[in-house]
Structure formats: structure tokens, C-alpha cells
């Protein structure tokens, strides 16, 4: 569940997803969401992601590669978005990982023509101690398709970082902070904390 308080409107999103492990180091994730959108976020979402892992042989320090493909549909009251996102995760020595993906999003707003918008993001994750890790990220492209007033409105560059604390019994706390520099002289700073249980 995610709560949004934006321009005096309060929206609530409820989502779920499930992952099935397939043979030969492959997995398929499917999910969706519904929301009390208040003309802020999508009414409904659906997505799937397929991942396939490969162990590296003869690629120097590279321990493995995971290829990813995600397809996401978002339905707003007056807009529709389809986002296609191929990507990859590189598994490096000492538990470092480098994740990157690109997206091509087809968006349609009522009363306007269909547009395709590109974007991309990369994230480098690494351990600091046995129980503390961190990440750095950079993204460039169009907009956040999860919020209605951002569709087709601006381009942006995003920088971010965070810490994750691994607790006992499969529990962890993740923190993040990001800064987004947008066209039209605008900017946005975001931060958050997540608590997770693995079982």
C-alpha cells in the first residue's frame, strides 16, 4: 500500500505481485494495482517481468549476468501508458551489482496524439560492511509515469543514493534519497524508508 498527498489530494494505491521460478535460472513476475486515484495516480496497473540469469565463464571479473524485460500498463482517468523496459544486472566481485535498463513508453492523453518517450536508469549497489550496503543511481529521460501531472510534461535527470541495513531473520531496512533536475526550471527531492521481511 502506498499513500500520496499531492496538491491537497490524498490518493491510495494497493498493489500485489508474485514471482514464479522457472527452470534454468529464469523467473517470471506478474502483478497489478488498483487505486483510489483522486486524479493523481493510475486507477489500475498491470505488469510482468521476465528474468534469465547466466553464469559467466571467461568474462574476467564478471560473475554472472541477468537479462530482464518488463512490460507495464497504466490506466488513468484520461490517459493510457504502455512502458517497455529491457535491462540487465551485472554481478561483480565482492557482491557489487550494476543494474541498468532503458524504457520506451507509449502514452496517450485524451485530446492529444500518441507519443513515444525514451528514458534510462542505472544503479550501482555495493556492500559497506557485512550488514550495511549502499547504492548510487542516475536516471535520464522523460517523466514519472506513476503520477498523472507528469505525463508528457517535462524531461529530467535524477541522482540518488541510499543505505540498506540487513537485520536478523531475513529482515531489512532500506533508505533512499533522490534529487531530480527537470526542464522548465523545476526540481524535486524525494526520500523514504522501507521495511522488508523475507520468508
Secondary structure, 3 states (H helix, E strand, C coil): CEEEEECCEEEEEEEEEEEEEECCCEEEEEEEEEEECCCCCCCEEEEEEEEEEEECCCCCCCCEEEEEEEEEEEECCCEEEEEEEEEEEEECHHHCEEEEEEEEEEEEECCCCCEEEEEEEEEEEEECCCCEEEEEEEEEECCCCCCHHHCCCCCEEEEEEEEEEECCCCEEEEEEEEEEEECCCCEEEEEEEEEEECC
